[in-house]
Amino acid sequence: MVGTVGAVRVGVVGGSIAGCAGALAAARAAPEATVVVFERSGGELRDRGAGIGIQHERFAELVEAGFLDASLPATPGHSRDWFTRDGVSADGGGDSGLGKRIWRQPFPFNAYNWGHLYRSLRGRLPGRVEFRGDARVVSVAACESGAGAGASVTVADGSVEHFDLLLGADGYRSVVREAMFPGVVPDYAGYLCWRGLSDFGELKGLPQDSFFTVGFNHGHLVAYPIPADDGRRHFNWVLYSAVPPELTGNLNTATSIPPGAVSHAVLDFMDSLLTRELPAAWAAAIRKTARENVFIQPIYDFAAPAFAKSRMLLLGDAGAVSRPHAAAGTVKAMQDAASLLDLWRTTTDLDELAARYDAARAPAGAAVTALARRIGAAQVLETPDWAAFGEAEFATWLGAQMQLPDGTEMGGRRL
């Protein structure tokens, strides 16, 4: 029957976390399907060591759904310490180089290494899933009717393949999304972040086993330890701030700037920011990362008009990019796949599957994007006088940012 699940061909554009999760969902939901993943990188995907914070309940949901391993290495977290420069801590302590501690926030998150999570998820793919590396998809075309309904992909080597269902998991510059909604691209938020890693064991005087945030005028630092490959712990840090546009050029086209490609001017701006705005201990911790290993990430966001069109579906950042403040991007990508799996088990019609997937996931993507915008406005673009906060006043201010009426909260939404 045309449009039904069975011996169909499923293409997945993108082989990172969203792509692996989508391929896993397809393989489990349709055991007779041919599943092909196109990944543009030629070797093993390697992140720059970035950390991921995942809320305890969201992690448990994804373990139960079969997308995460409960034994994944983690640094446990239960609190988030908020600091700012100068003053006396809320607990009465003086300035020890950490600055004023505004509040210790209950924070049920663990910290993970992106590479560990990716390799665990990739390892769950059954052998019958064909994972093609060095296969860059350059264009996608929809076939919207008849026995040939679905989509075709054109790869950089000129080859063309047709699929009954195509999953776009190719990130915020998605080729699949461009085919579905031409010209719909992420918007630059007006600020960026610097990111890096250093050896947590070499840092002196920092609190242990917590997430840390240090607020300053028009920005903040987020940092936390994550597991390293060799059993040590990395100090994973992200520094957000607005930067004069003359230092960065035009960032309206979505991009990232890897280590070694960051201009000296942008690194010098970061260094002056550390001296001017951060307490000494935090500035020293960031400077443990060699300049050549720092990379910057311009902050973008958007939500696609829909998560499905014809037989093309969007997963992860291809469908909605939320600013990192909500700590929900990786979770949302896997939740997209988990929802797809659940829906696929209840219908054999691919067109119905696409429509139901859109109804389930488009609102979630839009909500997380909205929450992250609100947090970014409050903590970067319209920052308060951090040092003026008392503990109770700060808790009220922060709580007003962290949840939307529909239940979306820091860390995402319930699956």
SVG drawing of the C-alpha trace seen along z (x, -y; Angstrom):
<svg xmlns="http://www.w3.org/2000/svg" viewBox="-3 -48 51 55">
<polyline fill="none" stroke="black" stroke-width="0.4" points="0.0,0.0 1.4,-3.4 2.4,-5.5 2.6,-2.7 5.5,-1.5 7.1,1.7 10.0,2.3 10.4,-1.4 13.6,-3.5 14.3,-6.0 17.0,-8.6 18.6,-10.6 20.5,-13.7 23.0,-14.4 24.9,-11.8 25.3,-13.7 23.1,-13.2 19.8,-14.1 20.7,-12.0 21.7,-8.9 18.6,-9.3 16.4,-9.5 18.0,-6.6 17.6,-4.5 13.9,-5.5 13.4,-4.4 15.2,-1.1 13.2,-0.2 9.8,-1.3 10.2,0.3 12.5,3.3 12.0,4.1 13.0,0.6 16.2,-0.4 17.8,-3.2 20.6,-5.3 22.4,-8.0 24.3,-10.7 27.1,-12.4 29.2,-15.1 32.3,-14.5 34.7,-11.9 35.9,-10.5 34.5,-10.0 32.5,-13.0 34.3,-14.9 33.0,-17.7 35.4,-20.2 34.8,-18.6 31.7,-20.7 29.7,-19.8 26.0,-19.1 23.8,-19.6 20.8,-17.3 18.0,-17.5 17.7,-14.3 14.1,-13.6 14.7,-14.3 17.7,-11.9 15.6,-9.2 12.9,-9.5 15.4,-9.1 17.0,-6.1 13.5,-4.5 12.9,-5.3 16.1,-3.5 18.1,-6.4 20.6,-6.9 22.6,-4.5 22.0,-4.9 25.8,-4.3 26.9,-7.2 29.8,-8.9 28.7,-12.1 29.6,-14.6 26.7,-14.7 25.0,-18.0 22.4,-19.1 23.1,-22.9 24.0,-25.9 26.1,-28.6 25.5,-32.1 28.3,-34.7 29.1,-38.2 32.0,-40.5 32.8,-42.1 30.7,-42.4 30.0,-40.0 28.4,-36.6 24.9,-35.8 26.2,-33.4 28.3,-36.1 31.7,-35.1 34.1,-37.6 35.5,-37.9 37.9,-34.9 38.5,-35.7 35.2,-34.0 33.2,-37.2 29.9,-37.5 27.8,-34.3 24.3,-35.5 22.5,-32.1 22.9,-28.4 20.1,-27.3 18.7,-23.7 19.6,-22.4 18.9,-18.7 21.2,-18.4 24.2,-16.1 27.0,-17.2 28.0,-15.0 30.7,-15.0 29.2,-15.5 31.6,-12.9 30.6,-10.3 27.0,-10.8 27.4,-10.8 29.5,-7.6 27.0,-5.8 24.1,-6.8 26.0,-5.9 26.8,-2.5 23.1,-1.7 22.5,-1.8 21.9,1.8 24.3,3.0 21.6,2.9 21.6,-1.0 23.9,-2.2 26.0,-5.1 27.8,-6.9 30.6,-9.2 32.0,-11.9 28.6,-12.1 27.6,-15.7 24.0,-16.2 23.9,-19.4 20.3,-19.5 16.9,-17.9 13.8,-17.7 10.3,-16.6 8.2,-14.2 4.7,-14.9 2.3,-12.4 1.9,-8.9 3.9,-5.8 7.1,-7.9 6.1,-10.2 9.0,-11.1 12.1,-13.0 15.4,-12.6 18.8,-13.7 21.7,-14.8 25.1,-14.1 28.3,-16.1 29.6,-13.3 26.6,-13.8 24.7,-10.7 20.9,-10.9 18.8,-8.7 15.1,-8.5 13.6,-7.8 10.0,-7.2 10.7,-9.2 13.4,-11.7 14.6,-12.9 16.4,-16.3 18.8,-16.1 21.4,-18.3 21.6,-21.2 20.8,-24.8 22.0,-25.2 19.8,-22.4 19.6,-21.5 16.4,-19.6 14.7,-22.6 15.8,-24.8 13.9,-22.4 10.8,-22.5 10.9,-26.3 13.2,-28.2 14.9,-31.2 13.9,-30.3 17.2,-30.6 18.2,-31.2 18.3,-34.8 21.4,-36.2 20.6,-37.1 23.0,-40.0 25.6,-38.4 28.0,-35.4 29.9,-33.1 33.4,-31.9 33.9,-28.3 36.8,-26.2 38.1,-23.4 40.9,-23.1 42.0,-20.5 39.7,-21.0 42.3,-19.4 44.8,-22.2 42.4,-24.9 42.6,-26.2 39.9,-27.5 36.8,-26.7 33.8,-25.0 33.5,-21.3 30.6,-19.3 28.4,-22.2 27.3,-24.2 28.5,-27.8 27.2,-31.1 29.0,-34.4 26.9,-37.5 28.3,-40.8 27.1,-43.7 25.7,-42.5 26.7,-38.9 27.6,-35.9 29.8,-32.9 28.5,-29.4 30.9,-26.7 30.9,-23.1 33.1,-20.1 32.5,-17.3 34.1,-13.8 37.1,-13.5 38.1,-10.5 40.9,-9.6 39.0,-9.6 39.9,-13.2 37.5,-16.1 37.5,-19.0 36.5,-22.5 33.9,-23.3 33.2,-27.0 30.9,-29.2 31.2,-33.0 28.4,-35.1 28.6,-38.7 27.6,-41.3 30.6,-42.2 31.0,-45.3 30.1,-44.3 33.3,-45.9 35.2,-43.1 33.2,-40.2 32.0,-41.3 28.6,-40.2 27.2,-37.3 23.7,-37.4 24.6,-34.2 24.6,-31.3 28.1,-30.1 30.6,-29.1 34.2,-29.9 36.5,-26.9 39.7,-27.0 42.6,-28.6 40.2,-30.7 39.1,-33.2 40.5,-36.7 43.0,-38.2 40.6,-41.2 37.8,-39.0 40.2,-37.1 41.6,-40.4 38.0,-41.6 37.4,-38.4 40.6,-39.0 39.7,-42.5 36.3,-41.3 37.8,-38.8 39.9,-41.6 37.1,-44.1 34.1,-42.0 35.0,-38.7 36.2,-37.9 39.9,-37.0 39.5,-33.2 37.1,-32.8 39.2,-34.9 42.2,-32.8 40.3,-29.6 39.3,-30.7 42.8,-31.8 44.0,-28.2 42.5,-27.4 45.1,-28.2 44.0,-31.0 44.4,-28.7 41.9,-26.3 39.1,-28.8 36.3,-28.9 33.3,-31.2 29.7,-30.5 27.5,-33.3 24.1,-32.8 21.2,-32.1 17.6,-30.9 14.5,-30.2 11.7,-27.7 10.6,-26.4 7.0,-27.0 6.4,-23.3 8.4,-20.1 7.0,-18.1 6.1,-18.8 5.1,-16.0 7.4,-13.1 10.2,-15.3 10.6,-15.6 12.9,-17.9 14.7,-16.8 16.9,-18.7 18.4,-22.0 17.1,-21.6 13.6,-22.2 14.2,-24.6 17.4,-26.2 17.2,-27.4 19.9,-29.5 22.0,-27.3 20.6,-29.1 17.7,-26.7 20.0,-23.6 17.5,-21.8 19.0,-21.4 20.4,-18.0 17.5,-16.7 15.0,-18.1 16.8,-16.4 16.5,-13.0 12.9,-13.7 12.1,-14.4 13.3,-11.0 11.6,-9.3 8.3,-10.9 8.8,-9.8 9.3,-6.3 6.2,-6.3 4.0,-7.7 5.4,-5.3 4.3,-2.4 0.7,-3.6 0.3,-4.1 1.5,-2.4 0.7,-5.4 3.7,-7.6 1.7,-10.7 -0.3,-10.4 2.9,-9.8 4.4,-13.1 1.3,-15.1 1.1,-13.6 4.8,-14.2 4.5,-17.9 1.5,-18.3 3.6,-16.7 6.9,-18.4 6.5,-21.9 4.9,-23.3 7.7,-21.9 10.4,-23.4 8.7,-26.8 8.3,-26.7 11.9,-25.9 13.0,-28.6 10.8,-31.1 12.1,-30.2 15.7,-30.5 15.1,-33.9 13.6,-35.1 16.5,-33.8 19.0,-35.4 17.3,-38.8 17.4,-38.8 20.9,-37.4 22.8,-39.0 21.0,-41.8 19.1,-43.4 21.2,-42.3 20.3,-43.5 22.6,-44.9 23.8,-41.5 25.6,-42.7 22.5,-44.5 20.5,-41.2 19.8,-39.6 19.2,-35.9 15.4,-36.0 15.0,-38.7 17.4,-36.9 15.5,-33.6 12.2,-35.4 13.9,-37.2 15.4,-34.0 12.3,-31.9 10.3,-34.2 12.6,-33.4 12.9,-29.6 9.4,-28.3 6.6,-28.9 2.9,-28.4 2.8,-25.3 5.3,-23.5 8.4,-24.2 11.2,-24.7 15.0,-25.0 16.1,-21.6 13.2,-21.3 9.8,-19.7 8.6,-16.3 8.7,-13.7"/>
</svg>
